Amino acid sequence: MELRQMRYFVGVAEELHFGRAAERLYISTPTLSQQIKQLEREVGTTLLIRHSRGVELTPAGQVFLARARETIQAAGLALKDTRRAAGLDEPVLRLGLLNGVPGWLPAALEQLAADRYPSSTVTLAAGTTVDQVRMLSSGEIDLGLVRTPLTLPVATTSEHLADEELGVLLAATHPLAERTELTLDDLAGLELIWIQRAAAPEFYDDALKRLGDQIRLSDISMSHSQLHSALRVRRGAISLGSCRAATPDVVWRPITGRPLVAKYAAIWRTDSHNPVLRSMTVSPGLTAVRQQVVAD
């Protein structure tokens, strides 16, 4: 069994389609199918069920997917740590891209990396606040972006970077859409569809506490990218977000009297030896990014 075959399997398992996986992996579909069949012969059981719409994982395939991801990650860390010990560390910063973060924030961090370490490159790994903490702890990223408040793990530090006002998102046909701003009293009894608590528990709880108990929390939750679709279906409901989320059919209105703020921070391991990260955290470094973002 080869790491290459594991990577092929993970690609198919994530895409659930041989054609899309082959395109992502830059190989032909017949070659990919052949490699998966060879892998299944070696494992001794079927890992994928093929049908006209794509594929699905068998119970054995689900177990193999989890273990394959762990093996690929371990192999990558072994190579990275060995190269670092030999003085061959490449100037790469693995940046965690927080779901829903303002686009100018990762762009500012990428520019800071380029200014402080001109020969470096930046790679991105997307995820929620909880994902960022997990990836940082497991060594998958060097610098993460999160929403605060957040309790940090041991040997992890943070730098506040930016604030963004949160307001109400609602369908353009909603009766409250005619107003230019809203109060908490206006929102009393309305259904609030928002992100899953598991994505950022402390940020989630803090925001709801600030809203008070007048709003009725929905029995459904969505990712940032799905909130618009939810509001188009439940036109009497509302959500929370920044003015960036406004579209012709979903409007944004500020909350007066008790504004909500999303606070973004960078987090990193204090024991990291990444040269690009170290160059970025030397004063003023990330502080300069915060000043630039606030000024913008």
N, C-alpha and C positions, 0 to 999 in steps of 0.2 A: 504494500500500500504506500502511495506517495503523497506528499503534501499537495502536489499539483492536483491529484484526483480529489482530495478533500476540498480544495478551493473550488473545483468544478462543481462538486456536490452542493456546497454552500450556495454557490451562484444560482443553481437550479432551484434549490429549496427556498431561496429568498424571492426569486422571480416567479416561481411556480409555472414556468413556461420555458421549454428548451430553446425556442427561437430567441426570446429576449435575453436569456442567460448566455447563449452563444454570442450574441452581439456585444453584451457587456464584457465577456471574457476574451473577445477578439479571436474566436475560433469558429469553425464551421459547426452547424447543428449536427450533421452525421458524426463528426469526430467527438463532439461532446456526448452524444448518446452512446457511442461506443465505449467511451471512458467510464461512464456511469454503469453500464452493463458489466464492464470488467470489475469495477469496484464492488458491485453487488455479488458477483461470483466469488470474489475473495472474502467478502463478509459472510456469505453463505445464506443470504436472505434478501427479499425484495425491500428496497428502501423507498421507492417512489412508485405510485400508481399512475400510469399514463392513461389519459382519455382525450377526447377530441378538443376539449377546452383548455387543456394544459396538463398539469400533474398535481398530485397531492401526496403528502408524506404518510407513510405507514407508521404505526407506533414505533417500530424499530428505526425508521428513518428519523423520527423526532429525537430519539435518543442519540443517534449518530450525529445529527446536526449539532446538538449541544456539545458533544465531545469533540467534534471536528473544529468548531469555533475555538474551543479551549486549546486544542493542539496547535492550530494555526497561530493563535496569539502567543503561546509559549515559544514557538519556534521563532517568531519575530522578535520577541524580547531576548531570546538567547543570542540571536545574531547581533542585535543592537548592542547588548551589554558586552559581548565579546569584542566587537569593533571599537567600542568606547575604551575598553581596557587596553587595547592595542594602539590607542591614539589615532584611530581611523574614523572617529565619530563624524558623521556628516552634519552640516549646519542646517538642520530641518526642525521647524517648530510645528508640532501637531496641535492645532487650535481647535477647541471644542466650539461648535457653532450652535448656540442656543436657539431652539425653535421659537420663532416670533420676534427675535431680537432685531432692533433697527439696523438696516443694512450698513449704515455709516460706521457702526461700532466695530465689527470685525474688519472693515476696510481700514479704519484708523490703526488697529492693532497690527495689521499686515504691513502698513506703511511704516510703523514704528520699528518692526522687525527688519524691514529693508534698510531703514536709516541707520540702525544700530549695528546690523550685521549684514552688509551689502551682498555677501555671497550666499545668504540663506534663502530657503524656500519655505512656504507655509502650506501645510495640508490641512484639510477640514474634516471634522467628524461631527455630524449633527446629533442632537438629542435634547431632552428636557433638562431641567436643573438637576434632578436626581440622577439622570444619565451622566451628566457632566461630572458629578462627584464620584460616581462609580468608575467612569473611565479614567479619571485622574488617579484614583486609588489603585487601579489595576495596571497603571502604566501605559494606557492606550493613548492618552493625550498629555501634553506638557502644560497647557494653559487652557483653562475652561472659562466659559461665560455662564453666569447664573443670575437668578433673581433672588433678592434678599427680602426679608430676613432669612438667614440660613445658619444652622449650627455646623461648623466645619469639623472634619475629622482631625485626628492628631497629625501633626507635622504638615498642616495645610494652612496657608494664609490667604488673605484676600485684599483687594484694592477696589474701593468704590469708583465706578467710572461714569455713570450717567443716571439721570432721573427722567422719567417720561410720564406725563399725565395720562391717567386712565379715565375714560368717560364711558358713556352708555352707547352701545351699538344696538340698533333696532331697524326693522324693515322700514323702507321709505313710506310704506302704506300704513304704518302704525300711527294711531292718533297723536302720540307724543312727538312724532317726527316734525310736526309743524312748529314746535317751539325751538328756540335757539339755544336754550340751556335748561337743565332740569335740576330739581332738588330731590333729596331723599324721600320727601313726602310724595312727590310725583310717582315714585317707583314702588310705593307701598302695595303689596299684594301681587305684584307682577312676577311672572315666572322668569327666573334667571338661569340661563343655560351658559355654563362656563367650562373651563378646562377641568381635567381630572385632578383630584386632590393629590394623587400619587405622583404627579409630575413635579410639584413643588409645594409640599405640605405646609411649610411655615409661611410662605408667601400667600398661599391660598387662604389659610386661616386668618392671617393678618388683614387681608383685604375684606373678607366677609365680616370680620369684627368691626371694621371701620364703616361698613355699610349699615350695620345694625340688624335688627331682627324683623324689619318691616318687609324685606324682600323674601319671596318664596323660592327656595332653591329647587331647581328642576330635578326630576328623577333621572335625567340623562346628562351626560357630560361629553365634551368633544375636545379634540385637539385644536390648536389655533387655526389650522388650515380648514377645519370643518365647521367652524362657528357660523360662517356666512350661509352655508347650506342649511344649517339648522334653523336659522332665522327666516329663511325663505319658506320653510315648511311650517314652522310655528310662528306665524306672523304676529301673534300677540305677546310673544316672549321678548326678552332683552338679553344682552350679553355685555361683557366688559372688554375694553380694548383701547388702543390708542387711536388718534385721528388718522394714522396711516392705514387703518383697516377700512376706512370709509370707501364706498363704491356708489354708483348711481342708485342701486337698489337697497343698499344698507348704509344708513347714515350714522354719524357720530355726533353725540351731544355731550358737552361738559357737565359735570356735577358741581353745582354751586354750594357754598357753605361748608362742604366737607370733601374737598377734592381727594381723589385717590392717586397714588404715585407708584409706578413700577420702578424699582431701584435695581440697576444692573451692576454687577461686580465681576472682576476677574479673580480666579482662584488658581493657585499653583502649589506644588509641594516645596517645602522649605529645604528638603534634602536633594532637590533636582540638580543634576550636573549639566543640564542642557545649556550649551554656550549661548544660543540665541535667546533663550528665556532669561538667563543671567544678565545679558546685555540690556534687555528690555526693562528689568526691574531695578537697574542702577538709577538713582535719582538724577533728573526728575522723571524720566521714563514714563511709567503708566500714569503718573500724576499729570504729565503734559498732555496725554491723551484725554484725560478727564477734562482738563481746561479747554482743550480744543473742541471736544464734543459739546460741552456746555455753551461755549461761545457760539458754536454753529447753530 
